[in-house]
Amino acid sequence: MPDGGLLNPDAQGVWLHTAPLVVEILSAGDQTWEKLPFYAAHDVQEILIVDPEQQQVHWLALDGDGRCEPIQSSRLIALGLAELQTAIHWPAAAQS
């Protein structure tokens, strides 16, 4: 189950087979990277992975061969990786 997603405007129902874009926020023990084949099998077009600890964003898109490849700009919404990265207000790094 992703942490968030973008649905088609005409999507109806309680359970949907797919979403055009899903959002995953990494946490300790997270299995986000292992979910990529699942998302590909369910025709998820883009996966946005946010890593708060590393303060990084990864944007992936499903290619024609069913693989998730990094992209610099969404094909679904008017937003790019660099723009999103700078718009996030990351938490202050933990002091040791």
C-alpha positions as CSV (number, residue, x, y, z in Angstrom):
1,M,0.0,0.0,0.0
2,P,1.5,3.3,-1.0
3,D,1.6,6.4,1.3
4,G,-0.3,8.4,-1.3
5,G,-1.3,8.5,-4.9
6,L,-2.9,10.3,-7.8
7,L,-6.0,8.8,-9.2
8,N,-7.8,9.4,-12.5
9,P,-10.6,12.0,-12.2
10,D,-13.2,9.4,-13.4
11,A,-12.0,6.7,-10.9
12,Q,-14.8,5.3,-8.8
13,G,-15.1,2.6,-6.2
14,V,-13.5,1.6,-2.9
15,W,-10.7,-0.5,-4.4
16,L,-8.9,0.4,-7.6
17,H,-6.6,-1.9,-9.7
18,T,-4.1,0.9,-10.3
19,A,-3.2,4.6,-9.9
20,P,-1.3,6.7,-12.4
21,L,1.1,7.8,-9.7
22,V,1.9,6.5,-6.3
23,V,3.9,8.2,-3.5
24,E,6.2,6.3,-1.1
25,I,7.9,7.9,1.9
26,L,10.8,5.8,3.1
27,S,11.1,4.8,6.8
28,A,13.2,2.4,8.8
29,G,12.6,-1.2,7.6
30,D,10.7,0.1,4.6
31,Q,10.3,-2.2,1.6
32,T,9.5,0.5,-1.1
33,W,12.3,-0.6,-3.5
34,E,11.0,-4.2,-3.4
35,K,7.5,-3.0,-4.4
36,L,8.6,-1.7,-7.8
37,P,7.8,-5.0,-9.6
38,F,4.3,-5.0,-8.0
39,Y,3.7,-1.4,-9.2
40,A,4.8,-2.3,-12.7
41,A,2.5,-5.4,-12.7
42,H,-0.4,-3.1,-11.8
43,D,0.4,-0.5,-14.5
44,V,1.4,2.3,-12.1
45,Q,2.9,4.9,-14.5
46,E,5.0,6.8,-12.0
47,I,6.4,6.2,-8.6
48,L,7.6,9.1,-6.4
49,I,9.9,8.0,-3.6
50,V,10.7,10.5,-0.8
51,D,13.6,9.7,1.5
52,P,13.4,12.1,4.5
53,E,16.6,10.8,6.1
54,Q,18.7,11.3,3.0
55,Q,16.7,14.4,1.9
56,Q,16.3,13.0,-1.6
57,V,13.5,12.4,-4.0
58,H,13.5,9.7,-6.6
59,W,10.9,9.9,-9.5
60,L,10.5,6.7,-11.5
61,A,8.4,6.0,-14.6
62,L,7.3,2.7,-16.1
63,D,9.0,2.2,-19.5
64,G,7.6,0.2,-22.4
65,D,9.3,-3.0,-21.2
66,G,7.8,-2.9,-17.7
67,R,10.8,-1.5,-15.9
68,C,10.9,1.5,-13.6
69,E,13.4,4.1,-14.8
70,P,14.4,7.4,-13.3
71,I,12.8,10.6,-14.8
72,Q,13.5,14.3,-14.3
73,S,10.0,15.5,-14.8
74,S,6.5,13.9,-14.4
75,R,4.6,13.0,-17.6
76,L,1.4,13.2,-15.6
77,I,1.5,16.5,-13.7
78,A,3.4,19.8,-14.2
79,L,6.2,19.1,-11.8
80,G,9.8,18.2,-12.1
81,L,12.2,16.4,-9.8
82,A,14.4,19.4,-9.1
83,E,11.4,21.7,-8.5
84,L,9.9,19.2,-6.0
85,Q,13.2,18.6,-4.3
86,T,13.7,22.4,-3.6
87,A,10.0,22.8,-2.5
88,I,10.2,20.2,0.2
89,H,10.8,21.7,3.7
90,W,13.1,18.9,5.0
91,P,13.3,18.4,8.8
92,A,16.5,19.6,10.4
93,A,19.2,16.9,10.5
94,A,19.4,15.1,13.8
95,Q,22.3,16.2,16.0
96,S,24.6,13.5,17.3
